[in-house]
Amino acid sequence: MVRPADDDPCPDTVEDVIRGLRDDTIEFLHKGTPPEDILPYLCERGMPRQLAEEMIRLCAEARRAHLFKEAKERANIGGIMLGAGALITGGGYLLAAPGGTYIVTSGLLVWGGGKLLLALMDIAEHRPKGAVQKTP
C-alpha cells in the first residue's frame, strides 16, 4: 500500500471525512447558520439526508449544552461578585460608628449583578430541552 504524501488533501479514513463534516457543522452553528441551510451543504458532500439531519441535531444539542454550561459558570462568578460586594458593603455599614463612613463596593455590586443577570438570561435561552417539566 502506498502511503499518501503529507500534503495530500484526501482524508485517510471515513472517520476523518465525518469528523471534518462534524467540525464544519459545529462552525456553521457557531456562526448562527440555520440548520436548514446546513443540510444541503452536508448532502452535497455525499452524506445521506437522515445522517445529515441527525448530525445537525446532535451538534446543535452539544452546542446548546456547552453554552448552558458556560452560562452557569458566568452566573456563579456574577453571584460570587454580587455576594462579596453585598458582604463587604453590609459589613462596613454595620461596623461603622453611628453617622460614620463606610465603603460601598459599587463596582462589585453593579458588575456582579449585571453579569449574573446576563448569565441567567443565557441559561434560560440555552437550557437543554426537557430540563424543566411543566405540571398539568
TIDO-676388 format. One record per atom (N, C-alpha, C): atom name; residue in three letters; residue number from 1; chain; x, y, z negated. Coordinates in steps of 0.02 Angstrom, whole numbers, always signed. Layout:
BEGIN
CA;ALA;NUM;A;X;Y;Z
...
//
This chain:
BEGIN
N;MET;1;A;+42;-59;+0
CA;MET;1;A;+0;+0;+0
C;MET;1;A;+45;+62;+0
N;VAL;2;A;+29;+109;+42
CA;VAL;2;A;+67;+171;+48
C;VAL;2;A;+37;+221;-1
N;ARG;3;A;+79;+248;-42
CA;ARG;3;A;+58;+298;-91
C;ARG;3;A;+55;+366;-57
N;PRO;4;A;-3;+404;-65
CA;PRO;4;A;-7;+470;-32
C;PRO;4;A;+42;+519;-63
N;ALA;5;A;+61;+568;-23
CA;ALA;5;A;+107;+620;-47
C;ALA;5;A;+73;+661;-101
N;ASP;6;A;+113;+694;-143
CA;ASP;6;A;+86;+735;-198
C;ASP;6;A;+42;+792;-173
N;ASP;7;A;+55;+817;-113
CA;ASP;7;A;+15;+872;-87
C;ASP;7;A;-44;+849;-45
N;ASP;8;A;-59;+784;-48
CA;ASP;8;A;-115;+755;-11
C;ASP;8;A;-180;+781;-41
N;PRO;9;A;-224;+812;-1
CA;PRO;9;A;-286;+840;-28
C;PRO;9;A;-339;+787;-43
N;CYS;10;A;-328;+726;-20
CA;CYS;10;A;-378;+674;-31
C;CYS;10;A;-373;+646;-103
N;PRO;11;A;-431;+639;-136
CA;PRO;11;A;-430;+610;-204
C;PRO;11;A;-411;+537;-202
N;ASP;12;A;-383;+513;-257
CA;ASP;12;A;-360;+444;-260
C;ASP;12;A;-417;+394;-271
N;THR;13;A;-467;+413;-310
CA;THR;13;A;-520;+366;-328
C;THR;13;A;-588;+399;-323
N;VAL;14;A;-640;+357;-324
CA;VAL;14;A;-709;+382;-326
C;VAL;14;A;-720;+422;-389
N;GLU;15;A;-689;+401;-444
CA;GLU;15;A;-695;+438;-507
C;GLU;15;A;-669;+509;-500
N;ASP;16;A;-614;+517;-462
CA;ASP;16;A;-587;+585;-450
C;ASP;16;A;-637;+628;-412
N;VAL;17;A;-671;+598;-363
CA;VAL;17;A;-720;+635;-324
C;VAL;17;A;-778;+657;-370
N;ILE;18;A;-804;+610;-409
CA;ILE;18;A;-860;+625;-453
C;ILE;18;A;-839;+677;-506
N;ARG;19;A;-779;+669;-533
CA;ARG;19;A;-754;+717;-583
C;ARG;19;A;-749;+787;-552
N;GLY;20;A;-726;+791;-490
CA;GLY;20;A;-722;+856;-456
C;GLY;20;A;-790;+887;-445
N;LEU;21;A;-839;+847;-424
CA;LEU;21;A;-907;+872;-415
C;LEU;21;A;-938;+892;-481
N;ARG;22;A;-923;+855;-534
CA;ARG;22;A;-948;+873;-601
C;ARG;22;A;-919;+941;-621
N;ASP;23;A;-854;+950;-610
CA;ASP;23;A;-822;+1013;-628
C;ASP;23;A;-852;+1071;-587
N;ASP;24;A;-866;+1059;-523
CA;ASP;24;A;-899;+1110;-482
C;ASP;24;A;-968;+1127;-509
N;THR;25;A;-1005;+1075;-529
CA;THR;25;A;-1072;+1086;-557
C;THR;25;A;-1069;+1127;-620
N;ILE;26;A;-1022;+1112;-664
CA;ILE;26;A;-1014;+1150;-726
C;ILE;26;A;-997;+1222;-710
N;GLU;27;A;-953;+1233;-662
CA;GLU;27;A;-934;+1301;-643
C;GLU;27;A;-993;+1340;-614
N;PHE;28;A;-1033;+1307;-571
CA;PHE;28;A;-1093;+1339;-544
C;PHE;28;A;-1141;+1359;-601
N;LEU;29;A;-1152;+1313;-648
CA;LEU;29;A;-1197;+1328;-704
C;LEU;29;A;-1170;+1385;-746
N;HIS;30;A;-1104;+1386;-756
CA;HIS;30;A;-1073;+1440;-794
C;HIS;30;A;-1083;+1508;-761
N;LYS;31;A;-1083;+1508;-695
CA;LYS;31;A;-1092;+1571;-658
C;LYS;31;A;-1166;+1590;-653
N;GLY;32;A;-1210;+1546;-677
CA;GLY;32;A;-1282;+1561;-677
C;GLY;32;A;-1318;+1538;-614
N;THR;33;A;-1286;+1496;-575
CA;THR;33;A;-1318;+1471;-514
C;THR;33;A;-1376;+1425;-533
N;PRO;34;A;-1435;+1436;-504
CA;PRO;34;A;-1492;+1393;-521
C;PRO;34;A;-1481;+1321;-496
N;PRO;35;A;-1506;+1272;-534
CA;PRO;35;A;-1496;+1202;-515
C;PRO;35;A;-1520;+1186;-444
N;GLU;36;A;-1574;+1218;-422
CA;GLU;36;A;-1599;+1204;-354
C;GLU;36;A;-1550;+1227;-300
N;ASP;37;A;-1504;+1272;-317
CA;ASP;37;A;-1453;+1293;-269
C;ASP;37;A;-1391;+1249;-273
N;ILE;38;A;-1382;+1214;-328
CA;ILE;38;A;-1325;+1168;-336
C;ILE;38;A;-1339;+1102;-301
N;LEU;39;A;-1401;+1081;-300
CA;LEU;39;A;-1420;+1016;-272
C;LEU;39;A;-1398;+1008;-199
N;PRO;40;A;-1411;+1057;-154
CA;PRO;40;A;-1387;+1049;-85
C;PRO;40;A;-1311;+1043;-80
N;TYR;41;A;-1276;+1080;-123
CA;TYR;41;A;-1202;+1077;-122
C;TYR;41;A;-1179;+1005;-135
N;LEU;42;A;-1208;+974;-187
CA;LEU;42;A;-1187;+906;-204
C;LEU;42;A;-1208;+856;-150
N;CYS;43;A;-1268;+864;-123
CA;CYS;43;A;-1292;+818;-71
C;CYS;43;A;-1251;+824;-6
N;GLU;44;A;-1230;+886;+10
CA;GLU;44;A;-1189;+896;+70
C;GLU;44;A;-1121;+860;+63
N;ARG;45;A;-1101;+848;+3
CA;ARG;45;A;-1037;+815;-9
C;ARG;45;A;-1045;+739;-18
N;GLY;46;A;-1104;+714;+0
CA;GLY;46;A;-1114;+642;+2
C;GLY;46;A;-1145;+611;-61
N;MET;47;A;-1163;+652;-109
CA;MET;47;A;-1192;+624;-170
C;MET;47;A;-1267;+612;-159
N;PRO;48;A;-1291;+552;-175
CA;PRO;48;A;-1363;+539;-169
C;PRO;48;A;-1404;+588;-211
N;ARG;49;A;-1463;+605;-187
CA;ARG;49;A;-1505;+656;-219
C;ARG;49;A;-1519;+639;-292
N;GLN;50;A;-1537;+577;-306
CA;GLN;50;A;-1554;+558;-375
C;GLN;50;A;-1494;+565;-421
N;LEU;51;A;-1436;+545;-397
CA;LEU;51;A;-1375;+552;-437
C;LEU;51;A;-1356;+626;-447
N;ALA;52;A;-1366;+666;-394
CA;ALA;52;A;-1351;+738;-399
C;ALA;52;A;-1397;+771;-450
N;GLU;53;A;-1462;+754;-448
CA;GLU;53;A;-1509;+782;-496
C;GLU;53;A;-1490;+763;-567
N;GLU;54;A;-1470;+701;-576
CA;GLU;54;A;-1450;+678;-643
C;GLU;54;A;-1386;+713;-666
N;MET;55;A;-1338;+723;-621
CA;MET;55;A;-1276;+757;-639
C;MET;55;A;-1292;+829;-660
N;ILE;56;A;-1334;+862;-623
CA;ILE;56;A;-1352;+931;-640
C;ILE;56;A;-1387;+933;-708
N;ARG;57;A;-1432;+886;-720
CA;ARG;57;A;-1468;+884;-784
C;ARG;57;A;-1420;+873;-842
N;LEU;58;A;-1375;+825;-834
CA;LEU;58;A;-1327;+810;-888
C;LEU;58;A;-1278;+868;-900
N;CYS;59;A;-1255;+898;-846
CA;CYS;59;A;-1209;+956;-854
C;CYS;59;A;-1245;+1014;-887
N;ALA;60;A;-1309;+1026;-869
CA;ALA;60;A;-1347;+1080;-899
C;ALA;60;A;-1357;+1067;-973
N;GLU;61;A;-1372;+1004;-991
CA;GLU;61;A;-1380;+987;-1062
C;GLU;61;A;-1315;+996;-1100
N;ALA;62;A;-1260;+975;-1071
CA;ALA;62;A;-1195;+983;-1104
C;ALA;62;A;-1178;+1057;-1112
N;ARG;63;A;-1193;+1097;-1062
CA;ARG;63;A;-1180;+1169;-1067
C;ARG;63;A;-1223;+1201;-1121
N;ARG;64;A;-1286;+1182;-1123
CA;ARG;64;A;-1331;+1209;-1174
C;ARG;64;A;-1306;+1190;-1243
N;ALA;65;A;-1285;+1127;-1253
CA;ALA;65;A;-1259;+1105;-1318
C;ALA;65;A;-1196;+1144;-1337
N;HIS;66;A;-1153;+1156;-1288
CA;HIS;66;A;-1091;+1194;-1301
C;HIS;66;A;-1107;+1266;-1322
N;LEU;67;A;-1153;+1298;-1286
CA;LEU;67;A;-1171;+1367;-1302
C;LEU;67;A;-1206;+1370;-1370
N;PHE;68;A;-1246;+1320;-1386
CA;PHE;68;A;-1280;+1316;-1450
C;PHE;68;A;-1229;+1311;-1507
N;LYS;69;A;-1179;+1268;-1497
CA;LYS;69;A;-1126;+1259;-1548
C;LYS;69;A;-1087;+1324;-1558
N;GLU;70;A;-1069;+1358;-1503
CA;GLU;70;A;-1033;+1421;-1509
C;GLU;70;A;-1075;+1474;-1545
N;ALA;71;A;-1140;+1476;-1530
CA;ALA;71;A;-1184;+1525;-1563
C;ALA;71;A;-1189;+1511;-1638
N;LYS;72;A;-1191;+1447;-1656
CA;LYS;72;A;-1193;+1430;-1728
C;LYS;72;A;-1130;+1452;-1763
N;GLU;73;A;-1073;+1444;-1730
CA;GLU;73;A;-1009;+1466;-1759
C;GLU;73;A;-1008;+1542;-1768
N;ARG;74;A;-1033;+1579;-1717
CA;ARG;74;A;-1036;+1652;-1722
C;ARG;74;A;-1085;+1673;-1777
N;ALA;75;A;-1140;+1637;-1785
CA;ALA;75;A;-1188;+1653;-1838
C;ALA;75;A;-1156;+1643;-1907
N;ASN;76;A;-1116;+1590;-1914
CA;ASN;76;A;-1081;+1578;-1977
C;ASN;76;A;-1034;+1636;-1993
N;ILE;77;A;-996;+1656;-1943
CA;ILE;77;A;-948;+1712;-1954
C;ILE;77;A;-986;+1776;-1970
N;GLY;78;A;-1039;+1791;-1934
CA;GLY;78;A;-1078;+1851;-1947
C;GLY;78;A;-1109;+1848;-2017
N;GLY;79;A;-1134;+1790;-2037
CA;GLY;79;A;-1163;+1783;-2104
C;GLY;79;A;-1112;+1793;-2158
N;ILE;80;A;-1052;+1766;-2148
CA;ILE;80;A;-998;+1775;-2197
C;ILE;80;A;-978;+1849;-2202
N;MET;81;A;-973;+1882;-2144
CA;MET;81;A;-955;+1953;-2145
C;MET;81;A;-1009;+1994;-2181
N;LEU;82;A;-1072;+1981;-2165
CA;LEU;82;A;-1127;+2017;-2196
C;LEU;82;A;-1129;+2004;-2271
N;GLY;83;A;-1121;+1940;-2290
CA;GLY;83;A;-1121;+1923;-2361
C;GLY;83;A;-1063;+1955;-2399
N;ALA;84;A;-1004;+1954;-2368
CA;ALA;84;A;-946;+1984;-2400
C;ALA;84;A;-957;+2059;-2409
N;GLY;85;A;-984;+2092;-2358
CA;GLY;85;A;-997;+2163;-2363
C;GLY;85;A;-1048;+2179;-2417
N;ALA;86;A;-1100;+2138;-2421
CA;ALA;86;A;-1151;+2149;-2473
C;ALA;86;A;-1122;+2136;-2543
N;LEU;87;A;-1080;+2085;-2548
CA;LEU;87;A;-1050;+2067;-2613
C;LEU;87;A;-1002;+2123;-2636
N;ILE;88;A;-960;+2146;-2592
CA;ILE;88;A;-912;+2199;-2610
C;ILE;88;A;-950;+2264;-2628
N;THR;89;A;-998;+2281;-2586
CA;THR;89;A;-1036;+2343;-2598
C;THR;89;A;-1076;+2337;-2663
N;GLY;90;A;-1112;+2283;-2671
CA;GLY;90;A;-1152;+2273;-2732
C;GLY;90;A;-1109;+2269;-2794
N;GLY;91;A;-1053;+2233;-2790
CA;GLY;91;A;-1008;+2228;-2847
C;GLY;91;A;-979;+2296;-2866
N;GLY;92;A;-961;+2335;-2817
CA;GLY;92;A;-935;+2402;-2830
C;GLY;92;A;-987;+2447;-2862
N;TYR;93;A;-1048;+2441;-2838
CA;TYR;93;A;-1103;+2481;-2866
C;TYR;93;A;-1116;+2463;-2939
N;LEU;94;A;-1116;+2398;-2954
CA;LEU;94;A;-1128;+2375;-3022
C;LEU;94;A;-1072;+2394;-3069
N;LEU;95;A;-1010;+2395;-3044
CA;LEU;95;A;-952;+2410;-3086
C;LEU;95;A;-940;+2486;-3093
N;ALA;96;A;-971;+2525;-3050
CA;ALA;96;A;-960;+2598;-3053
C;ALA;96;A;-994;+2626;-3116
N;ALA;97;A;-963;+2675;-3144
CA;ALA;97;A;-993;+2710;-3202
C;ALA;97;A;-1055;+2746;-3178
N;PRO;98;A;-1103;+2758;-3222
CA;PRO;98;A;-1163;+2795;-3202
C;PRO;98;A;-1144;+2861;-3171
N;GLY;99;A;-1169;+2872;-3111
CA;GLY;99;A;-1153;+2933;-3075
C;GLY;99;A;-1084;+2931;-3041
N;GLY;100;A;-1049;+2875;-3048
CA;GLY;100;A;-982;+2868;-3019
C;GLY;100;A;-984;+2851;-2945
N;THR;101;A;-927;+2839;-2917
CA;THR;101;A;-922;+2823;-2846
C;THR;101;A;-910;+2748;-2836
N;TYR;102;A;-928;+2724;-2779
CA;TYR;102;A;-916;+2654;-2760
C;TYR;102;A;-907;+2650;-2685
N;ILE;103;A;-881;+2595;-2662
CA;ILE;103;A;-867;+2586;-2591
C;ILE;103;A;-926;+2551;-2557
N;VAL;104;A;-947;+2578;-2501
CA;VAL;104;A;-997;+2545;-2459
C;VAL;104;A;-959;+2517;-2398
N;THR;105;A;-959;+2452;-2391
CA;THR;105;A;-922;+2420;-2336
C;THR;105;A;-967;+2419;-2274
N;SER;106;A;-978;+2478;-2247
CA;SER;106;A;-1025;+2484;-2191
C;SER;106;A;-1001;+2444;-2130
N;GLY;107;A;-937;+2440;-2119
CA;GLY;107;A;-911;+2402;-2062
C;GLY;107;A;-931;+2328;-2066
N;LEU;108;A;-919;+2298;-2124
CA;LEU;108;A;-938;+2228;-2133
C;LEU;108;A;-1013;+2219;-2128
N;LEU;109;A;-1051;+2264;-2157
CA;LEU;109;A;-1124;+2257;-2156
C;LEU;109;A;-1152;+2265;-2085
N;VAL;110;A;-1131;+2316;-2050
CA;VAL;110;A;-1157;+2328;-1983
C;VAL;110;A;-1131;+2276;-1933
N;TRP;111;A;-1065;+2266;-1933
CA;TRP;111;A;-1035;+2220;-1886
C;TRP;111;A;-1059;+2149;-1899
N;GLY;112;A;-1058;+2129;-1962
CA;GLY;112;A;-1080;+2061;-1979
C;GLY;112;A;-1154;+2051;-1965
N;GLY;113;A;-1195;+2100;-1981
CA;GLY;113;A;-1266;+2095;-1967
C;GLY;113;A;-1280;+2092;-1893
N;GLY;114;A;-1246;+2133;-1854
CA;GLY;114;A;-1254;+2132;-1782
C;GLY;114;A;-1233;+2066;-1751
N;LYS;115;A;-1176;+2041;-1774
CA;LYS;115;A;-1150;+1977;-1749
C;LYS;115;A;-1199;+1921;-1766
N;LEU;116;A;-1225;+1922;-1826
CA;LEU;116;A;-1273;+1872;-1848
C;LEU;116;A;-1337;+1876;-1806
N;LEU;117;A;-1363;+1935;-1796
CA;LEU;117;A;-1424;+1943;-1757
C;LEU;117;A;-1416;+1919;-1685
N;LEU;118;A;-1361;+1938;-1652
CA;LEU;118;A;-1349;+1916;-1583
C;LEU;118;A;-1340;+1840;-1580
N;ALA;119;A;-1306;+1813;-1629
CA;ALA;119;A;-1296;+1740;-1630
C;ALA;119;A;-1362;+1703;-1640
N;LEU;120;A;-1405;+1729;-1683
CA;LEU;120;A;-1470;+1698;-1694
C;LEU;120;A;-1513;+1700;-1631
N;MET;121;A;-1508;+1754;-1592
CA;MET;121;A;-1544;+1757;-1528
C;MET;121;A;-1516;+1705;-1480
N;ASP;122;A;-1450;+1696;-1478
CA;ASP;122;A;-1420;+1645;-1435
C;ASP;122;A;-1439;+1575;-1458
N;ILE;123;A;-1443;+1564;-1523
CA;ILE;123;A;-1464;+1499;-1549
C;ILE;123;A;-1534;+1483;-1525
N;ALA;124;A;-1579;+1532;-1529
CA;ALA;124;A;-1647;+1521;-1506
C;ALA;124;A;-1650;+1506;-1432
N;GLU;125;A;-1607;+1540;-1393
CA;GLU;125;A;-1607;+1530;-1320
C;GLU;125;A;-1577;+1463;-1300
N;HIS;126;A;-1525;+1441;-1335
CA;HIS;126;A;-1489;+1381;-1314
C;HIS;126;A;-1504;+1319;-1356
N;ARG;127;A;-1556;+1323;-1398
CA;ARG;127;A;-1573;+1266;-1440
C;ARG;127;A;-1585;+1205;-1396
N;PRO;128;A;-1556;+1147;-1414
CA;PRO;128;A;-1568;+1087;-1374
C;PRO;128;A;-1642;+1070;-1371
N;LYS;129;A;-1663;+1047;-1314
CA;LYS;129;A;-1734;+1029;-1305
C;LYS;129;A;-1752;+975;-1354
N;GLY;130;A;-1811;+983;-1384
CA;GLY;130;A;-1834;+933;-1433
C;GLY;130;A;-1807;+944;-1502
N;ALA;131;A;-1769;+999;-1514
CA;ALA;131;A;-1739;+1011;-1579
C;ALA;131;A;-1791;+1033;-1630
N;VAL;132;A;-1844;+1066;-1607
CA;VAL;132;A;-1897;+1088;-1652
C;VAL;132;A;-1961;+1054;-1631
N;GLN;133;A;-1991;+1019;-1679
CA;GLN;133;A;-2054;+985;-1664
C;GLN;133;A;-2112;+1029;-1687
N;LYS;134;A;-2160;+1037;-1643
CA;LYS;134;A;-2218;+1077;-1659
C;LYS;134;A;-2269;+1034;-1695
N;THR;135;A;-2299;+1061;-1746
CA;THR;135;A;-2351;+1024;-1781
C;THR;135;A;-2418;+1039;-1749
N;PRO;136;A;-2462;+989;-1744
CA;PRO;136;A;-2526;+998;-1711
C;PRO;136;A;-2572;+1043;-1751
//
